[in-house]
């Protein structure tokens, strides 16, 4: 008798007990695997519902239809990196448009009920901040439809505030100081309508771990931003963003990371300082290393993963004494042509004035080349200390004007919003005077 026939015969004689044992093991494995794959289960839904019941602010912050803004037509980044540069989309700012709801396939990532505050540096905060609710940034929703935090009303606030600082950090990155509420308080003094936190994203395989949150702190990051948003509700609009690493070969990880929360803004960054980057690409001459950097900057835009590119000439701080823009100008021009074709924005980062090569990122010559190609620009202070929120914004806006720009941008719901530079300058002064 063959082995298969013998097995069938035994199964027929006592199928009840063996079947129960065989089925129980896969069932247990499936229950363990589901949370790792980020799939929602009934138990997960129950936990989210319980958390929301404890957090009235989370329930009240949702809306099916976001308020209208003056939104440009650039769509949200695709789920998968594009192999070729996407066709450039026309930008329109004449009429306000309703921000598009994000695809239902994205799922909100629920923070833990208790944040890991012991990982943060001790700071003195007001009683209001200390007692503020730690809530879910993106509330739990059904698998077929999800909600999002409503956008603020179009136009300036009562104080005259109109603009956002779109780049700042939290202590989770291990090289920033001050709680999110302290950054928010400074934003009010600077005459801003809102701020977007963009802390350094987690990365796999121990990639440069000393300057970013760990995987286990991702939930805490969401909670910290929500805590500040709750504390300043009605005074300052606070949004969730991420400074997301670009390193060749990690595109799939980054794409999945962007699905884990309702990010309003995804800022791509090529950090030449990472030892992993230096080990792989620091070959040949200094100039060739810089050319490689600008090639990767263009590739990051072509990946379709990011809304904007952070501090785009950061590599001038690599051997800053030898930096000469003229040497790499042709390589920069080629990179900017590729970036312009994607429609991705670029950042004017004011913190460059505090770096070894003391100049904003990018410098004015590169900024003029960006203006010639009509590449949109977003302002970011890249604050690692609260006092630097909104720092040098008036100078930055004047640099933009001198370089040929008439508009400056920010992002909400992954949609670009363009404003006249003259209006932003006026708003900063009016709101700062009002809040003084």
Number of C-alpha atoms within 10 A of each C-alpha: 5 6 7 8 10 11 10 11 11 11 14 10 8 10 12 10 9 11 11 10 10 10 10 10 10 10 10 10 10 10 11 10 11 12 12 8 8 12 11 13 12 8 9 14 15 12 16 20 15 13 20 18 12 15 16 12 20 22 17 12 17 18 14 12 15 19 15 16 22 20 27 22 18 20 15 21 19 12 17 14 19 15 10 11 19 15 10 13 14 9 15 15 15 10 11 14 16 15 24 15 15 15 11 13 12 17 23 22 19 23 24 19 17 11 17 15 13 7 12 15 13 11 10 10 13 11 8 10 18 12 11 16 21 26 29 27 31 26 26 24 15 11 13 8 12 21 21 20 22 17 20 18 11 13 14 17 18 9 19 22 26 23 26 27 24 31 28 27 29 27 21 25 22 18 13 18 21 20 24 23 23 20 25 26 17 17 25 23 18 24 27 29 25 21 27 26 29 26 27 23 23 25 19 12 6 10 15 15 15 11 18 22 21 18 12 10 21 19 22 23 25 26 25 26 25 25 25 25 28 22 20 18 13 10 15 23 20 24 26 26 31 27 25 25 21 23 20 11 8 12 18 12 12 23 20 12 15 22 15 17 22 24 22 20 28 25 25 24 22 24 20 20 13 14 13 15 17 13 9 8 15 17 11 8 9 14 14 15 18 24 20 17 25 24 17 18 26 24 21 25 30 23 21 24 26 30 26 26 26 30 26 27 23 24 22 21 18 16 11 13 10 11 17 11 14 10 12 15 15 12 17 25 16 13 20 23 15 19 25 23 18 21 26 27 25 28 27 29 29 26 21 21 13 10 13 13 18 14 17 25 25 22 20 17 13 19 25 19 18 25 18 14 15 14 21 22 24 25 24 28 24 26 26 22 19 23 16 18 31 30 20 16 21 16 13 19 21 14 18 21 17 13 18 15 22 15 19 23 22 27 23 21 24 23 23 28 24 23 18 12 20 14 14 24 18 14 22 24 16 16 23 18 14 15 13 9
